[in-house]
């Protein structure tokens, strides 16, 4: 059994669903393949909002200001042509989401409400309380149903099908039956999210295992700026659950053990609403210098009042109560920087096209490059809808010019053989869980807010050893139906690929820029390092190369918040 489509989308988060909807609107035969139900995608966890400069007559905001804020926030590593495009197109995407049915918060005069967000010089973040991602996800899923887009739900992609240098489908495991099936497609859009579970702890859901990044990399597509890992300033003590930046946007303070609003000395103008890399480093310094509280700082919402919290921040109120027994209206919340997002990913152009014909990517899995060395909060949701839409349209157009063809059976047979060997491994190796935990802890220790050469070299050696251990990781469960043991083992292989490319890219960048803060190279070096890192699969080890940053109007300058 096999299937044929014009456009196959891997991943059913916001980028994937928006891509599928747009491809369908452009008359393509479309399907989505996803390892979880669409509304369980990690986009569900996005809380604070989505950015757009509407630029109405009563506002001093504009797409140009939004684009500059994004460029500055990226520490000038973002490609300004892509940033300008996103900022220009943002307003129409907000209106379209609202027309689809997203019920954004409104002000007392009936207009769409906005809140302040980090690194933004204007208040331009539209929101649905603190569940914005969830709200948009539900509405886009309704659109999938409306358009009757085929969804292969709980299917796991094990490999891309590449023939004559072109992508023409995937091989996937149907979890319900354990069958491997080849799905043919004139184009494939990877929208499978980031690789956050390569770190421990992380704000990322268990599904964020870098599947798409690894598959594209192994197929020959270069990855760009993989070293740029964002640590979010406010993750919950103990488990790393995200506490939205929207809390600080509504006026919450960060306090040290002395009760001081310490951000006043690191970012005198914007304080708690400086860019995420600045706030995370500031928190880390406070903790390292002994002004932390049990390895954390405090997020104080008490002065906001119970009514505002109940109306606009009820999700994090529930989280703090459920996990720590804290009422945020009465007590400060212990938070610390935690791994949150990868700015890098599969290199694409502004239409989502990768270096492999027929292969596209959108969302966190892709690197356009919008976010450069540091992503501004609320630009991630915008990224998913703008570039999800653009990749869907581009893939449909590409597919319209491709004739039907027969795919070789060898791809399916090769995957069947590979998984058979994996299932037949002896039961005497480390479990996938042990290797995965060792990986996550090592990444969080050596590739976090601060980095230095010896630590990065040590984690590269650790990853090499873990890859060796991975070769003998057994799959104890030999059954076919919902074999999560097999899935977790395959995901571990993807995460190891991602971790290796992150570490090697980080070691190569000998400067500090945005989220990449090296204690041994503390300054930004525009003369030598105003460029993207590119990592490609090599014969024996990953291969590094570099690419100039696209600058259209804003020359790099010192960032001051």
N, C-alpha and C positions, 0 to 999 in steps of 0.2 A: 504493500500500500504506500502510495506517495501522494503529495498534493502539489498544485501549481498555483502561483500567485504572481501578480505584477510587482507588488510591494509586500514584503514581510517585515514586520516591526518586532524586534526582540526587546521586550520590556513593556510594561503597561502602566508606568507612572505617568506623570504629567507630560513629559516630552514624548513618550511613546504613544499615548492616546491622542495627543494633539497632532502628531505626525500622521497617524492612521486616519484621523478625521479629514485632514487636508488632502491626503492621497486619495481618499474616497471621493471627496469633492472634485478632484481632478480626474475622475472617471477611471481610476485604477482599481483592479481587483486586489483587495487588501485583506491581510490577516495580521493578528497580533499573536505572538507566542510569549508566554510568561510563566515563570515557575511558581507564582502565587496568584491568587485572585486579584484582579486589578485594583480594587479599593484597599488591598493590603500592601500595595506598593509603598516604598519609603517616602514618596512625596507626601504621604499621609502625615508625616512627622513635621513638615514645615509649618511653622506657627505664626510668625510675626506679621507677614504681609508681602506685597508685591509692589515694586516701584514703577512709577510713570510720572513724567512731568507733563501735566495736562496743559499748562500754559494759558489758562483763561485770563480774561481781561483784568481780574483782580489779583493776579499772581505775578510775582517777579521771577517765577521759575520758568524754565524752558528746556527743550531737549538738549540744547548746548550745555546748560549748567549741569544737567544730569550726566551727560557724557564726560564733562570735565571732572565731576566728583568721582565717577567710576574710574577714569584714567588715573587721577591722583590716588585713589584708594588702591589701585593695582600696583602702586609704587612704580608707575610708568612702564611696566612690563606688558600691559594689555595692548593689543593691536587696535589702534584708534579708529581704523575704518570699520571694524566689527562693532566696537563700542558705540560709535556714532549711529550705525544702522540700528542697533538695539534700542537706543534712546529715542531715535526718530519714530520707530514703529511701535513703541510701548503704548501710547495712548489708545490706538485703535484696537490693540489686543485687550486692554482693560475693558473698553466698551463692548467688545465682542463677548468676553467672559460674562459680563453683566447681562447681555442679551440672551446668552445661553441659559442663564438662571442663577449665577453666583450672586448671593445676597450680601454684598459688601456693606460694612457698617456705614451709617449715614449720620451727618451732623443734625443739629436741631432745626436747621433751615431746610433739610431735605436733600442737600447735596452729599455726594460721596465724601465720607470722612477720611482723613489721613492722620498718620502719627509720625513723629520723628524717628529716624533710624541712624545707626552709626555711620560716620563718615560722610553723611549727606548735609550739604549746606542749606538745603531747603526741606520742608516737610512734604514728602511725596509718596509715602508708603500707604497704599490702600490695604484694607484688612477686613477679616471676619473674626472678631474677637482675637483669640490666640489659637485658632484652628484653620488658618487660611488655606494651607495646603490640602487639608482634609476636605474643605468646602469645595475647592476647585476640582479636586479629584472625583468627588461624587458627581458633580455636574458633567464633567467630561465622560465619565462612564455612562451616564444617561444618554449622551450623544452617540456613543458607540452602539448602544442598544437601538437608538432611533435610526441610525444608518445601517443597522444589521451587519456590522463588521464582524467577521469570524474571529473568535478568540480561542486559541489553544491554551486553555487554563490548566496550570500544573503540569506543564511540559518543560523539560530542562534541556537547553541547547548544549551539546557536547563539542561541536565543531562547526566551523564555517566550510561551505563547499566552494573551493576555488578551482576553476578550470581555465586554462590559458590566461592566467593572470587576472581573471575577473571573478567577482563573487556572484554566485548563482544559486544560493540557498543555504540551508543548514541541515545538519543531522541532529535529531533531538530525541530525548527519552520521554516517552509518555509515562508519567509516574504512576498512573492508575493501573497500567498493565505491565510495565517494565519493558515494553517494546521499543526498539530503536527504529526510527522512521526518518527518511529523507524528505525534506520539504523544499521543493524547487521554487525559486523566485528570481525574477529578472533583476530585482534590487532587494537589498537587505538594509534596514535602518537599525543600528544598534542604539538602544535607549535604555540600557540596563542599569544605569546609576553608577555610583562610585565604588570605592574599595575600602570603606571605612572599617570593616571587620578585620582588616590586616593589623589594626591597632586594638589594644585592650588597656583601658576601657575606651569607649567611643559613643557618640550620640547616635550612631548609625544602627539601623535595624539589622537583624540577623541575615537578611537577604542581600546585604550590600557587600558582596564578596568579589567584586572586580571581574565578573565573568566576561563581560563584553570587552573590557580593556585587554584582558589576557588573550582572548580569541583573536581580536584584531591584530595585536602584537605578534602572536605566533603565525598569523597569516601574512605578515610582512609589512603591516601599516606602522609607521613611526608614532611614538608617543611623545607628547610635548609638555615640558615644564612639570614633570612628574614630582619634582622635589617640593613643589608648592602645596603644602598641606596646611589647611587652616585649623587652628585650635580656637574653639569658641570660648569667650571669656566666662560664660555662665553655664556650667554643667553641674548637675546635682552631686553633692558629696556622696561617695559610696558606689554609685552605679553609672554615673556619666549621663543621666537623662538630661535632655536639653531644657533649659529655662530660657524662654524666648527673649531676644533682644528688645522685643516689644515692651517688656517690663521697664527697661531703661528708657525706651522711647516715651513711655507714659510718665517718666520722672523718677524711677527708682534710683537709689544711690548705691555705690560700692564703698564699703567701710573696711578698714583694717582693725587689728586687735586694740588699737587705741581709740577706736570710734571715729577716725579721721576719714573724710572723703579724699582718699589719696590720689584719685585721678586729677585733682586740681594741680598737682605738681608735675604730672607727666603730660597733660593735655589741657593747659589752662583755659582755653577757649571752649572746647567741646566736652571736656571732662569725660563722663561715662559714655558719651556718644562719639568718641573718637573711633577710628577704624578698628576692626577686630584685632588685627595683629598688634596694634599699639596697646589696647586694653589688656590683651592676654599677656604680653610681655610685662606690663606694669604690675599686674597681679602676681606673676611669677617672681618678680623682683621683691615685692612686698613679702611674699611667703619665704623666699630664700634669705632675706635679711632679718627674719625673725618677727615680722609684724603680721603674720598670718594667724589664723585660728584653726589649729589642728589640721594644717596643710591646706587650708581654704581661706577665702575672705568672705565677708558677708554681703549679700544683696538685700537691701532694706527697702521694703515697699510700704511700711507701716503708715507713713505720712500720706500715702495716696488715698487712704480711706477704703472701708469695706465695700461701699457701693461701686466705686470705680473698678476695684478688683473683681467684683462679682460680674460686672457688665463686660469688661474687656480682657480680663486675664483669668477667667475661671478655670481654664485647663491647667495652668501651672499651679493654681491654688489647690486643685485636686491632687496633682502630682506631689507637691510638697507635703500635703496631709497624708497621702497614702504611703509614701516611702519613708518619710522622716517624722511623721506625726506633728508637723509644724503648720500652724495657721499663719499664712504670710501677712495677714492683716494685723497680727499681734506680735510676730517674732521675725527676726531676720533669717534669711536662708543661707546656709553654708554652700558656697559654690567655688569652682576652680576651673582653670582652662582645661578643655578636653577636645580630643580629636573630633572634627566635625565634617570636613569637606575637603575634596581635592580640586584645586584650581586647574591642574593639568589633566591630561587624558589623551584620547585618540586625536591626532591632528586632523582638523577639517578646515575647509574653506567656509565662507559665509552662507553657503547652501547646504552645509552638512556633508559635503563630499570628502571622502578620505583619499589616500593615494592609490587605493585599489578600486578600479572601475566597478560600479555596481554596489559598492559598500558605502553607506552613509552612517553618520552618528549624530546624536543630539542629546542635550541635557548634561548632567554631571559627567557622564562617560566621555564626553567630547571636550576638546580644547580648541576654541575658535581663533583667538584667545580673547575672551571678554574680561576675565578676572585677573589675569596677570599673576602678580605675586600675592595678591590679597583680594578676596571678594567682599564687596559691600553687602551687608545684610539686605534681604528682599530683592536683590538682583538675581538670585538663583531661580525663583519661581518665574521671573520675567524671562530669563534665559530659556527655560523649558518651553514656554508657550511661543515665544518669538522664533526660536530656532527649531523647535518641534514642527511648527507650521511651515517654516521655510524648507526644512529637509523633506517633509512629506510631499510638498509641491514639486521639489526638484527631483526626488526619486520617481514620482509618477511620470514626470516629463521624460526622464531618462528611459524608464521602462517602456514608454509608448514607442520608442524607436528600436526596441530589441525584438527580434523574431523569436518565436518559440524554438526551443532546442531540447534535445534529450540529454539528461545528465548521466554520467557514467555510474554504474552500480558499485564501482570500486570504493567510492567514498563511504558508503554505508557499510560495506564489508570490512573496511579498515577500522571503522569505529567499533563494529561488533567484535572484532579481534582484540582491539585495545581494551575494551571493557571486560571481555572474557579473561584476559590476562590479569587485570586489576582484581577481579572477583576471585581469582584462583591463588592469590598471594597467600603464603603461609601465615598463621595467626600469631607469629612471634615478634612482630614489630610494635613500635609505639602506636597508640591510637591516634586518629585524626585530631581528637580533642586536645591531647597533650601537645602535639606539634603546633596546633593552632594557637594555643595559649602561650607557648614559648615564643612564637613569632610575635604575637600581639604585645607581650610584655617588653620584648627587646626593641620593637619599633617605638613604643611609648617612652622608653628610657633614653634612647639614643637619637631619635628623630622627632623631637617634640618642639616646644617653644624655642629652646636654645639648642644649638648644635656645635660640635667641634670635630676636627679631623680624626682624632684617635677613636672617638665614639662611633663615628660613621664607618670607619674601617672595620671596627669590631663587629658592628651589626651586619656588614656585608659578609664577613666570615661566618657569623651566626646563621645568616640566611643560606649560605652555601651548605653548611652542615645540616640545616633543616631540610633542604632539598634532597640531600642524600638520605636522610631519615624518611622522607616522604616516599621514596622508592620502595620502602618495605612496609608502609602503613597498610595494615590488613583491612579488608571489608568483611567484618564478622557476619553480617546479614547477607545471606545468599538468595534471599527471596526476590521476587519480581515486583510485587505490589507495594507501592510507596516505600521504596527502599531508601530511606533517608540517610542511612549509613553510607551508601554509595554516593548519593548527592553531596553529602558533607565532605567526603573524601575528594571528589572532583572539584568542589569549591576551594578546598585547601590548595590544590595545585594552581588555581587561578590567583589566589591571594599571594602565593609565593612569587609568582611572576611579577605581580604588582609591587610587592615589597622590594624585590631586587631592583626594579627600574627606579623606584623612588630613591633608594639608598645610593645607587650609582650616580643618578642625576644630581642628588644633593652634594655628594662628595666633589663632583666636578665644578660646581658653582662656588668660586672662591670670593665671595662677597656676602654682605647682608642686604637683603631686599625683601620687604614685606614679611611674609610668614617664614621666610628662610633667614633666620637670624643666627649667624656664626660668631661665637665668642672669639675665634682666632682670626676672623676677618670682619671686624665690627662695622665697617663703613660700606655704604653703597658705592659701587665702582662703575659709573656709567661709561667710562672710557673703554673698559675691557669687558664688561658684563651686561651692557644693555642689549641683550640678545636672549633668544629662547634656547633651551636645551632640547635636543631631539635624541631619543634613545630608540634603537632598532634592534631586532633580534640578530645575533651574529652566530658564526659557526660554533665558537666555544664560549663566548660571553657577549653580553650586550654591547652594542656599538654606539658611541656618542658622536653627535655632530651638533651644529649650531645654526641659528637662523636669525636674521635681523628683526628687530621689533618695527612694526609699521607705525610711523609717526606722521600724522596729518596736519596738526595745528598746535599741539601743546608740547613744548620742549620740557624735558625733565627738570624739576626743581626740587628743593628740599621740602618735604612734607611737614606742615605744621598744623596741628589740631588744637 
